[in-house]
Amino acid sequence: MTNHSTLAEAKARLSALVSQAERGEETIITRHGKPVAKLVPVRPARRQGGELAGAPGWENFDHAEIARIFAPLTTDEELRAEGWEV
């Protein structure tokens, strides 16, 4: 259900409007009869597993590069190339 409220009403009734949003209701806020804002319920972020899943920007990382960085170094030569003393 979508409710409508003037800006002055919304200012005076913000707590009630937030309670309505918590119940799943949306409110269109108007100024001089024109819609200017919408108060909507927050939907939980989708999680796809892992602690960082759903974190902003995580999908933009180059997963191949991350795998390369965290891949085990298996030979002395690879360790030396990374600057380790063997």
N, C-alpha and C positions, 0 to 999 in steps of 0.2 A: 504494500500500500504506500502511496506517495502522498505526503502532506504538503501544504503550502504555508509559509509564514513570512510576514514582512520582516525586514531587518530589525526594526525596533522590537517586534514581538520575539524574534529569535534571541536578541540580546537579553530580554527580560526572562525568557523561558529556556535558556540554554541547557540547564540541568535536565529539564523534562525532555527536551529534544534529543539529548544524548541518551537518555533512558529509552526513548522510542527507537533510536538507532540500534541500541543493544538488543532490542526485540526484533530487529530485522526491518524496521520501517525507514523509509527515505523521506527527507524533507527538502523541498525546494525553497530557497530563501530569495525573496524579491526585494528590489529597491525601486520605488516609483512605479510599481506594477510590472517590472521586467525581471525575469529570473537572472540572478547573479551568482548563485552558489547552490551546491547540493550537499547536504549532510547525509552520508551513507554509512551503513555498518561496515566495519573492517572485516574482511574475510581472511582467515588464516592462510599464511603462505603455504604453497604446496611443497612438501618435502619428498625428495626422491631417494633418501638414504644418505648416510654419512653426516657428520657434524656440520660440514660447511655447505651441504646441499641447500639450495634456496637462498644462500647469502648473496646480496647484490653484487653483480659483476662476476660471480664464479663461473658462469657459463661462457664468459669471454676469455678465459685462460686457455692457452694452448696446451691441451692435455698431453700431446706427444712431448712437448718440452718439459712438462712436469715429470712425466715418466722417465725422461732422460736424466733429469737432475737427481731423481731419487732412486735410479737404478743402482744396484750394488756394483761397486768397483771390484772386479774379480781378479785382476792381475797386478803385479808390482808395477808394470809399465803404465797401466792406467792410473794407479795411485801417484806415481811420479809425475805424470802429465797434469794431474790436478794439484801438484805442489806439495804432496806429502813425502816425508822421508820414510824410506822402506829399509 
